Amino acid sequence: MLLCGQSAYLFDGSVQQNFAEYYNYRDLPPIDPDKANAYLNICSARVGPDALCATMSGGERQRVFIAICLSFLPKVIMLDEPTSALDDETANAMMSNIKAFCKEHGATLITVSHNKKLSAMYADYTIMLERGDWHG
């Protein structure tokens, strides 16, 4: 299981260097820029592997971090407020792509979101928390 928190941690180097660093932490060989770019596209990140992370917006950084996490092909991925820094169009595109990606790879996607509209569009199941109570 992988958790992609709301606050993405990226190093100041390039996107490709960030992929390589996270792969290094897992003792895996780095992926090539074309594969990294494919994961960036899934996350609607309109940056290339050579883009510098230090100059990116919060939403761009979040999408790059999610792309890195997806590239590990986890069986379960949990996204915490993945669209909080995105406009509606980008949020819809990203969630649609991620849901399709997870379905294709047999991964379970768990998303924590305050966006009820997006949840209604993409969730197979929803649990609502209200004042400490949950409703399934």
MOVEN-V225587 format. One record per residue. N is the residue number from 0. RES is the residue in one letter. OMEGA is omega as a letter, one per 20 degrees, with the letter a starting at -180 (none if undefined). D_FIRST is the distance of its C-alpha to the first C-alpha in Angstrom with 1 decimal. Layout:
# MOVEN-V225587
n res omega d_first
N RES OMEGA D_FIRST
N RES OMEGA D_FIRST
This chain:
# MOVEN-V225587
n res omega d_first
0 M r 0.0
1 L r 3.8
2 L r 6.7
3 C a 10.0
4 G a 12.7
5 Q r 16.1
6 S a 17.7
7 A r 16.7
8 Y r 17.7
9 L r 19.5
10 F a 22.3
11 D a 25.8
12 G a 26.2
13 S r 25.7
14 V a 22.6
15 Q r 22.9
16 Q r 23.1
17 N r 19.9
18 F a 18.1
19 A a 19.9
20 E r 19.2
21 Y r 15.4
22 Y r 15.8
23 N r 18.2
24 Y a 15.9
25 R a 13.8
26 D r 17.2
27 L r 17.0
28 P a 20.1
29 P r 20.1
30 I a 20.1
31 D a 23.5
32 P r 24.5
33 D r 24.9
34 K r 21.3
35 A a 20.2
36 N r 22.7
37 A r 21.3
38 Y r 17.9
39 L r 20.0
40 N r 22.0
41 I a 19.1
42 C r 18.5
43 S r 22.3
44 A a 22.6
45 R r 26.3
46 V r 26.2
47 G a 26.5
48 P a 25.1
49 D a 28.1
50 A r 27.8
51 L a 27.7
52 C a 24.9
53 A a 27.3
54 T a 29.4
55 M r 26.8
56 S r 26.6
57 G r 23.7
58 G r 22.7
59 E r 22.9
60 R a 20.8
61 Q a 18.1
62 R r 18.2
63 V a 18.2
64 F r 15.2
65 I r 13.3
66 A r 14.9
67 I a 13.8
68 C r 10.0
69 L a 10.8
70 S r 12.8
71 F r 10.1
72 L a 9.6
73 P r 5.9
74 K r 6.2
75 V r 4.6
76 I r 5.6
77 M r 7.5
78 L r 10.9
79 D r 13.4
80 E a 16.9
81 P a 16.3
82 T a 20.0
83 S a 21.7
84 A a 23.6
85 L r 24.4
86 D a 27.5
87 D a 27.3
88 E r 27.9
89 T r 25.1
90 A r 22.7
91 N a 23.6
92 A a 23.4
93 M a 20.0
94 M r 18.5
95 S r 20.5
96 N a 19.3
97 I r 15.5
98 K r 16.0
99 A r 18.1
100 F a 15.7
101 C r 12.8
102 K a 15.6
103 E a 17.0
104 H r 13.9
105 G a 12.9
106 A r 9.7
107 T r 9.2
108 L r 9.9
109 I a 10.3
110 T r 12.8
111 V a 14.9
112 S r 18.3
113 H a 21.9
114 N a 23.1
115 K a 24.4
116 K r 25.9
117 L r 22.8
118 S r 20.9
119 A a 23.8
120 M a 23.8
121 Y a 20.2
122 A r 18.7
123 D r 19.0
124 Y a 18.8
125 T r 19.5
126 I a 19.6
127 M r 22.1
128 L r 22.5
129 E r 26.1
130 R r 27.7
131 G r 25.3
132 D r 25.5
133 W a 23.1
134 H a 24.4
135 G none 22.6
